[in-house]
């Protein structure tokens, strides 16, 4: 694991501090989770299911998405629609 230093605005720090206290977890753990979420959602390219070629003849053109990718895509759409 690498160590980094990051300057944050006071409001962000307070939000993470309160969440940390409420959940009984270190701020660093919450920030690592937030960074992992950002990486998965914004930095890693994932092909939407509607763009995955299915079959040509009787053989797969490309591998099917993993189960986790299916769940992520389905449930991210549900979360986006909630107010």
C-alpha positions as CSV (number, residue, x, y, z in Angstrom):
1,X,0.0,0.0,0.0
2,X,1.3,3.5,-0.9
3,X,1.0,6.5,1.4
4,X,-0.1,9.9,-0.1
5,X,-0.8,13.3,1.3
6,X,-3.8,15.2,0.0
7,X,-5.1,18.6,0.9
8,X,-8.9,18.8,1.2
9,X,-11.4,21.6,1.8
10,X,-12.7,21.8,5.4
11,X,-16.3,20.8,4.4
12,X,-15.1,17.5,2.8
13,X,-12.9,16.8,5.8
14,X,-15.8,17.4,8.2
15,X,-18.1,15.1,6.2
16,X,-15.6,12.3,6.3
17,X,-14.8,12.9,10.0
18,X,-18.5,12.7,10.9
19,X,-19.1,9.6,8.7
20,X,-16.0,8.0,10.3
21,X,-17.2,8.6,13.8
22,X,-20.8,7.4,13.0
23,X,-19.5,4.2,11.3
24,X,-16.7,3.5,13.8
25,X,-14.2,3.3,11.0
26,X,-11.0,5.3,10.2
27,X,-11.2,8.2,7.8
28,X,-8.4,6.6,5.8
29,X,-10.6,3.5,5.2
30,X,-13.5,5.7,4.0
31,X,-11.2,7.6,1.6
32,X,-9.7,4.4,0.2
33,X,-13.2,3.1,-0.5
34,X,-14.2,6.4,-2.1
35,X,-11.0,6.3,-4.3
36,X,-11.7,2.7,-5.3
37,X,-15.3,3.6,-6.2
38,X,-14.1,6.5,-8.3
39,X,-11.5,4.4,-10.1
40,X,-14.1,1.7,-10.9
41,X,-16.8,4.2,-12.1
42,X,-14.7,6.8,-13.8
43,X,-11.2,5.5,-14.7
44,X,-11.7,1.9,-15.8
45,X,-13.4,1.5,-19.1
46,X,-16.2,-1.0,-19.0
47,X,-18.3,-1.9,-22.0
48,X,-22.1,-1.4,-21.5
49,X,-24.0,-4.7,-21.9
50,X,-25.9,-3.4,-24.9
51,X,-22.6,-3.0,-26.7
52,X,-21.3,-6.5,-26.0
53,X,-21.5,-8.6,-29.2
54,X,-23.4,-11.7,-28.4
55,X,-23.1,-14.4,-31.1
56,X,-21.9,-14.8,-34.6
57,X,-23.0,-18.2,-35.8
58,X,-22.6,-20.4,-32.7
59,X,-19.4,-19.0,-31.2
60,X,-18.9,-16.1,-28.9
61,X,-17.2,-13.1,-30.5
62,X,-15.8,-12.0,-27.2
63,X,-16.0,-13.0,-23.6
64,X,-19.1,-12.3,-21.6
65,X,-19.0,-9.8,-18.7
66,X,-18.3,-11.0,-15.2
67,X,-21.2,-11.4,-12.8
68,X,-19.9,-8.5,-10.8
69,X,-20.0,-6.2,-13.9
70,X,-23.6,-7.3,-14.5
71,X,-24.7,-6.5,-11.0
72,X,-22.8,-3.2,-11.1
73,X,-24.5,-2.1,-14.2
74,X,-28.0,-3.1,-13.1
75,X,-27.8,-1.7,-9.7
76,X,-26.0,1.5,-10.7
77,X,-29.0,2.4,-12.9
78,X,-31.4,1.8,-10.0
79,X,-29.3,4.1,-7.7
80,X,-29.1,6.8,-10.4
81,X,-32.9,7.0,-10.7
82,X,-33.5,7.4,-7.0
83,X,-33.9,11.1,-5.9
